[in-house]
């Protein structure tokens, strides 16, 4: 049995590698805030959210597949949470048997496998009941196939047969084994036999009826060697059954584990959706475009991590940087540039992992990789100057970035004087554009921004943090020519007064 709730034809792999720039993405985009909101204190939900968000898809068809499953989950939240709780209870209950499975004795292995199968069998029956009751409530391809599989694989005949086998394997009336004489008259080819006479006759016939003559060997109650030899014979007979049953238990456990992991992603999305809805923040399912396909537009896009931190709805932005390779964002200090940049990166990650996005509407092409290059504060761990450190990080990015990637720069290369910093930034940005890499660049370097503005290229768009005439920030990003000032005077007057 396979769940196939994350991919159409394969399981979600929790062992897959995260991107090489994992730590930079988490730090620059404040992703721990997003993961924590999805997890709500659950360690597994946190790890699954982290893995799923950082290993997004580049196939729009696969993204839409997950989106539709998530839409089903949001429409049937109580059913999904019930399935998840059933799986969690079963898997946690199974753990108490885990260490004893290292036993080498077939009888012990068989006994433990039966106990676990009884536990799993109860879970399978509950899932079959849910499939019977609620399958019609789900419309996505993923859940339609999943519930059909449960009803097909766990039909009444199969469940009855499993129940019957579990009763037989307890061997309440002893074990019937056949054997052959092998080399040196030693027993060989031990085979466990089904007692076909068992249960066929009433108790009168069993006690008083005619019986086939048999040879019976009685072992004295104090004959430890004889008892040990008999136990070894029994183990030889049930060894194959114990092995098969143990493997069957592992198969069911593996199915439950994968199913719980895949549902954990959707539970995390549901947790996040509840928090955003409670604060009145809009969400929508984005339209993913093919890799390299032009097109990027958004309405009401906001930084979901800032909203979660403030626990309130924040200002969204609209824009349509279609067919643009370079987006340069300038404008007033503390006007929302960095927040806007983060919202671009977060929305891209959420889009590509199949989630909804923090926006009223969004469409964007998938990217082959997301990279961030943010300024870093001075700290004791640095082994060189800030500019050296910035260039070193840029070199690492250059080693991994590929065509159709998206890279976000936030006040990069400002650790030297403006002329040098602007020239370094210009050369790096020009090289990236030639490699078909999309760039969002927040900067206070007028020389750098104005230099590109003078080119009047159709590949470039200029955005600016909006500022009212009285110095008030609206935290909206609008289209506009780069200015020579970032209105630092506003902050000076705010802190030190205008006198």
N, C-alpha and C positions, 0 to 999 in steps of 0.2 A: 504494500500500500504506500502511496505517495501523496503528499499534501498539495504540492505545486501551487502554493498561494503567493509566492514571491516571484517565481519564474514559471513560464508556461510548461517547461519541460525539464526542470532540474530543481534540486533542493537549494535552499539558502545555506551558504557555507560560512559558518562562524570562524573558520580557521583561515579564511582568505586574508591576504595581506592588505594593510591600509596603505594609502599613498605615502610616498616618501616625505611629503611636506605636511603630514598629519598634524604635528605639533604647531606649526605655523598657522594652519587653518583654524585650529581650535583656539589659539591665542588671539589671532587677529579678528576673528568673527564671533568671539565670545560663545563658542559652540557648547561649552559646558552648561551654560544657562539653558540652552535649547534641550540638551540631553536630560538635564535634571527635571525640566518641566514635563518631558515625555515620560520619565521614569517614575516620578512621584515617590522616590525613595526605594524603588525596587531595583536591585542590582542587575538582575537579568535584563529588565527593560532598558536600563541605561546602556549596557553593553551592546544590546541589539540595535538600539537607536544610533549609537555611535558607529557601529559597523555598517548599518544600512545607509546612513546619511553620507558617510565618507567614501562609500563604494557604489556610487550611483550608476545608473545605466546610461548608455549612449544610444540606445535604440528607442525611438519614440513609441513604437508599438509595444515594447515591453513596459514602458512608463505608463501608457494608457491602461494596460492590463492591470497594473497595480492600482492605478487611480480608481478603476471601477470596483475592484475588490474593496478598497477603502471606503468608497461611497456606500457599498453594501454594509460595511461594518458600522458606519455612522448611522445608517437607517435601522440597524438591528443591534444596537450596542449591548443590550441586556443579554441577547443570545450569545454573542461573541464572548462576553465576559463570563458567562456560565460555562461555555466550552473550555475557556482558558483555566477557570477554577477547577474544573473536573480533571483536566490534564495535570495541573500543578499538584493536586492532591494525590493523584495516582503515582506521579514520578517521585514526589517526596516520600510517599509511603514505601516505595520500592527501595529507597536508599538503605533502609535498615537491613536489607538482605545482601547488600553489595559485597561487604568484606568476606562474609561466609562463603561466597561463591568460589573462593580460592581452595575450597575443600577438594581433596583428590578422590573422595569416596563417591561412587555413583549413587548410592542410596541417599546420601546427604544432598548431592546435587539435584537429584530428582525431587526430593522433598521440598527443597527451596524453590525449584522451578515451578512446582505445582502451586505453592503458596503465592508466588508472584503472578502466575497465570490467572489464578482466581481473582486476584486484585485487578489485573488488567482486563480480565473478562468482564468484570462489573463495569469498568470504564467503557469498554466497547459497546456494551448494551445501552449505556446511557447516551453515547454518541449516536447510536443507531436510532434511539427514540427521538433525539433532537432532530436528526435528519428527516424522520418520518413526519414530525410535527411542523418543522419550520422551513424545509427546503424550498417551498413555494414562495417564501418571503424574499429570497435572494435572486438577483437577476444577472449578476456578473458571470462571465465565463468561468473564472476561477472557482467560485463557490458552487456554480451549477455542476461542474465536473467533480468537485470534491464531494458534494452530498450524493451525487449519483454513484460515485465509487463506494461510499460507505454503505448505501442501500444494496448495491450489487455484491460487494465482498462480504458483508455482514448480514446476509439474508437469514431467514428463520431456520432453514435447514442447517446452515453452517453453525449458527449459535447453538442449536440443539446438539449437534454432533460434538462440539467442543465441550459442552456441559457433560455429555455422556463420557467422553474420554477422560475428563478430569476426575470423574467418580471412579472409573475403572483403574486409573493409575495410582489410586491410593492403596491398591492391593490389600483390601481388608481381609480377603480369604486366602492370602498367600500368593506366591508367585509360581506360575507354571512355566517350566523351562525344559527345552529338549536339548540334548547334546549327543555328540558322536564320540566313539572311542578313537583317539588319535594315536600318535606315535608313543610307544611305551605304555599303551593302555591308559593314557591320560585323556581326560575330557577335552573335547575341542568343539568348535562350531556351536557355541551356546546361543540358543535362540529363545527369545521370550515368546510364549504362546498365549493365545487368548483362550480362556476356559469357556468353551462353547456350551458346556453343560450347566454352567452357572446360571441360576435364575430360571431355568426351564421347568423345574419340578417344584412341587410344593414341599413343605417341610416334612410331611408324612413320608413321601417317597425318598427324600434325602436321608431320613433316618432309618426307615424300615424297608426300602425298596432293594431290589437286587443290585449289587455293585460288582463292577469289574475287579477281578483279583489284582491286587497290587502288592509290591514289596515295600514294606515300611521299615524305616530305620529310626529308632527313638534315641535321642541324645539325653544323657543324664543332665539334670539341672546344674551339676557342678563341673560338667565337662567343658571347660573353657576352650580347649583346643578344638573340640568338635564344633562348638558354637561358632568359633572364628572361621573354621573351614566352611561351614554352611553359609556364613555371611559372605565369604569370598565367592562361593558358587552363585549366590543370589546377585552379587554385584556384577559378575560376568554376564548374567542373564539380562540385567536391566541397563547395562552400560550404554548400549546403543540408544535405547529409549531416553535415558537421561541426557545424552549428548544432543539428541534431536530436540528434546524439550527445552534444553538450555538455550540452544540457538534460536528456537522459536520465540522464547522470551526476549532475547536480545533484539530480535527483529521488531517485535511489537514495541519494546522500550524505545528503540531508535525512531520508530514512526511517531510515537508520542512526543519524544524530545524535539524532533524537527518541526512537528506541527506546533508545539508550544512556542518554539523559537520564532517561527514565521508569524504566528498570531501575536507574539510580543511586539512586533513592529507596529501592527495595526492598533494594538491596545495603547501603545505610546502615542500614536497619532490621535487616537480618540481622547486621551488625557489632555493633549495639547489643545485640541479643538475645544474642549469644554472650558479650559481656562481663557482662551481668546474670546469665545462667545460670551462668557460671563463679564468680560470687560468691554464688550461692544466692539471689539476689533474685527474688521472684515477678513474673511478668508475666501479663497476661490480655487478651483482646480485649473491649473495653467494649461495652455496649449503648447506642447513640445514640438519643435520643428527639427527637421533633419540636421545632422552635422554639416556645418558650413552653409546652411541655407540662410539667406538674408532675412532679417525680420527680428525686431525686438521692440516690444511695446509694453507699457504697464500703466495701470491706473490705481491710485491709492496705495502704492507700494510703501511699506514701512518696515522698520527694523524690529523684527519679532523679539529679539533678545532684549532690546531696550524696553519694549512694551511689557515683557515678562518681569523685568527688574523693577520697573516703576508701577507695575500692576494697574496700568491704565492705557487707554487708547492714545496713540501718538499720531502726529501729523504724517500723512502719507504724501507721496509724490507721484506725478504722472509724467510720462515722457515717451518718446518714440524714436529712439536712436537707430532706426532702420538703416541697414546698409552702411553703418559707420564702423570703421575699424578702431577709431580712437575717440574717446570721450574725455575731455579735459574739464575738470570741475574746479572753479576758483570761487572767490568771494569772501564775504565777511568771516572773521574769526568767530568761532562758536555759532556758526550759522546752520550747522547740520550737514556739512559736507561729509565728514567721516561716518556719520550715521547713515547717510544715503548710500555711501560706498559699501558699508556693511550690509545694507538691505539688498543690494545687488547680488553680493556673494551668497548670502543666506538663501535668497529666493532661487538662485541657480542650483544650489545643493538640494534644496527641498523639491524643486521640480524634477531633478534627475533621479531622485530616489523614489518618486511616485507619490509624494505627499501633495497636499494642498499648499498654497503659498500665502504669505501674509500680504494680500493685495485684493483689490476689488476685481481686477482682471490682469492677466499677464500672459504674454506669449514670447517665447524665446527659443532660439536654436540650442540644441544640446552642445556641450563643449567636450573636447577630449580630455581636458584636465582643468582644474581651477587652481590658481596660484595667487598668493598674496605677498606683497613686499611693503611692509609698514615700517615706519620709523620706530626705532627702539630707544628706550631711555638708557642713560648711562648706568652701568652697574658693575660691581666688582668682578663679575665673571668674564667680562670682556678682556680679551688678550691683546687687543689692538685698538686703534682709534675708531671713532664711529663711522667715518667714511670707509675705512678698510673693512669694517664689519658689514656695512651695507653692500659693498661690492662683492664681498665673499658670498653673502646670501644670494645676490643676483647671479653669481657664477653657478651656485647650486641649482637655481631655478633653470638657468640656461641648459644645464645638463639633462634636465627631465622634461622641459616643455616641448610640446609638439604643435604642429599646425592645428588650427581650430580650437586652440585652448583659449581660456579667458584669464587675464591677469589684472589684479587690482593693486595700484600703487597709492600709498597714502603718505604724502609729504616725503617722498624718497629723495635721496641725494641732496639733502639740504644741510648736510654736516660740513660743507665747505662753503666758500663764498659763492654768491649767486651766479657769477659768470661761469665758474667751473662746474657748479652743480647743474646749471641749465644745459651746458654742453654735453655733460655725461648723460643726462636724462634724454636729451635730444637724440644722441647716437643710439642709445639702447632702445628707445621707443621706435625709432626709424627701422632698426634691424628687426624688431618684433613684428612691425606692420608688414614688412616684406615677406615674413614667414606666415602670413595669414593668421595672426594672433590678435584677438580683440583685447583692447586695453581701456580701462577706466583709470584716470590719473587725477588724484586730488593734489593740488600744489598751490603754494604761495609764490612760486618763482615766476614773476611777471615776464622775465626775458624768455624763459622756456615756453610759457603759454602763448605769449604774443608772437613769438617766432613762428609757431604753427598757425596762428590765426592769420598772419600775413600771407600764408600760402594759399588761402581760400580753397582748400581742398574739399571735395565733396565727401571724402572718407572721414572727415573730422567734424565733430559737433562740440560746441562750447556751452557748458552749463555754469550757472552761478548761484551761490547761496543768496537768497533774497534778503534785502535789508530795506526797512522803511526809512523815509527821510529823517525821522526823529531818532534813528539808530536802532530801532527795535528789530529783532530777528523774527521772521515768520517761520523759520526752519523748513521753508520750501525751496526746492531747487528748480530754477527756471532757466530757460535758454538766454544766454547773454555773453557779450564780449568780455574777455579778461580785463580787469582793471589793475592799475598800478598799486592800489591800496587794498589792504585786507581789513581796513577799519579797526586797527588795533587801538586807535585813539578812543573808540567807544568803550573798550574794556578799561583803558586807563582812567577815563572819567568816571566809570562805574565804580571802580575800586578806590580811587583816590579823590573823587569828587571833581567838580568842574571849576571850583574856585582857584 
